[in-house]
Amino acid sequence: MATILDIKLNRFDRVYRAGDTITGTVVVQDPKGFSFKQITLDLEGAIGLQLSAKSVGLFEAFYSSMKPVTIINKRTSLAQEGKCQRGESTFEFSIELATDNQLHETYHGVYINIQYTLVVDVIMGALKQNMKKSIEFIVEAPESKSVPVNAAKLNIIPASVERVHKGAIPDFRVCGKIDNLNCDLRKPLTGEIIVDKCDDPGLASIDLQLIRIETCGCSEGVAREATEIQSVQIASGDVCQGEQWVMPIHMFFPRLFTCPTMSSRNFKIEFEVNVVVKLANGMVIAENFPLQLYRQGDAAPSSNSTRRNR
C-alpha cells in the first residue's frame, strides 16, 4: 500500500469569501510510518491567461506579458522535523483568506482562469521523494451596492435578418421580454417568449444561448474571444402561436463557468445571452443581449459553519 496524502476542509462546499479563515486537516496514511523534515501549506490564487490558436500568430508579444497574475500567496508551516506514525497521522491547519489585492471570484473559462488552491508539501530527507497534494476551493466576491433593474424587450421579425433576398424567409414574429439584464448570479435569468405568428415552413426550435466574452490585452494589442457556456431549449417544433401562449424563460447561471462581469488592465470577462430562433427551412436568426452579472452580498457565515450549495 502506497502512502496517501490528502487535504480535508471543514467547510463541505469549499466556498469562502475575503476575510474568512480556512480550516481543515492534512491526513497522511502510511503502512509503515516515515520521518520528514517539514510539512508546509501554501494558499495560492492566480489568474491564468492564454491565447486562442487563431491569435497566436497575431500577438507573439503576448507571450512575454501573459504570465499568471498572482492574487494571493501565503505559506504556513504545519510541522517541523518529525515522524508520521504507522497508519494515519493528522495535522490541523488554519489560514486566513486575506490579502492587500482584490480577490476575484473563482472562474473557469476557456482563455481566462481564476483559481485558488491549497497545496501541502511534505519535505522528506535525503534520497527520498517529496510528496505534494493540492485541492481547489471556491472564492465568492459579493457586492453590497444596489444594482438597478434593466429589462429588455424581445422582437424578432424578418427585418432582423440581414443579407436575405426578399421572399427567402417566411413571415414571422417572435416577441417577449427579459426581466432583467443586470443579473444576480444567485438567481435565474427570467422572462417570457411568445411566437406571435410564423408562416410555413414554421419553427424548428427556440434556444437561449449563454455566451462568455474573454478579452486578453496588453500594449501590443487585444485578443477577444466569444465562446458558448450553455444552451437551454425554450421550444421545440412548430409551437402554438398567439399572445395567449406564453413560454417562460428560466435559466440558472452555472457555478465556476460564470462570475461577476469584470474588467482590469490585462483582461476582461463579459457575458451575453442570445435568443436563437431556428426555422424549419434551416435558417437561424438570433437577437443578442449583453448581461451585467454580479453577486449580491448577504451575511457571510463564520469560517467553520456550513452553507447550502447554491
Steps between C-alpha positions, in 0.01 A plus 500: 500500500641838396503811717179706470507878550171690515356841596158517667323835545256561784256679268338237280419727202852654494355850450680790671505878491762764573581505872385141563732262682552172315529210742548130442727202542789351307477120519795268438446125476802268485527128579845528659547861611780734393705798612476842335688830516206740465131521403383830349167629372476764224191706418522604136277705276583595141350621173609293200483659153552333165436568131278308262668318213388762245660783700841340553654632180353848543626581847830324556592772750217380725708204611740723692220686678238227557660328795263397782400795716537420871204604717607345830791286618532398865702226671463348845702224664300206635787300649878507528724192519287211615352164417171374361398194695387177342141531385343846497654830613313832497615863501240772556540836327347847505584770245329833434376589153621859510720707269563860400395408144141471386364145514331417171240223489599151396446461125576218256499639148657402169770768483480643853509299823480633856586225746575469871676196642646361820825309444660282767866400465663224705877560483683169544860425588784430260440239229125502568244653268296792633121473501250761384122530497278787385130577529297779341255710698246755375512872571191721480519880487156645580416868449311715749386768254151490352468436126201643308266280296564510124217328316515434123237438235539223244373547143634273224344558156613448135656849506738371771663275241779660298607417145199285407321533164136596515275196523774271629369517858145434626298770673543458876519689827651377825462745787522512877724643769795435727417620851849625590833517317677592829506150647577379851695175456300342781173542309381377158465705185123530444260632240253378239483423128196504271480374143254757367495351149705283268403397147605172335738321534478606865737483793751230590603628844570798725813492716656719766879510458730628774828643364822606675728761340858480622743779411875475562700813428828681537673797336554297179132427438183330616371148438123463545326161489133404541407143595178325602448403864163329473188483285148456638217398267188712552285340228521207260301465181225722360351624828159659552479857376335803652543729799310262727777237466780624723821297539700583815875570505672353805876446480742457790862615473743208541752527782868529402417571133350840584614778733428870552573705190849638549755719328866561586814626328590154362164332441121529482226242560160588357179307432216507248182305437372417152140415421543266202204425272548206261255468213398169344672597173836515681522876543629625836420846643636629830458808715783589737476654849808601706481394866647666809558221753562562870462322834282678751651505848340342803606403851805276467511201742787437735800310368412165658129506422341316210311655212252354258620462141341758272 
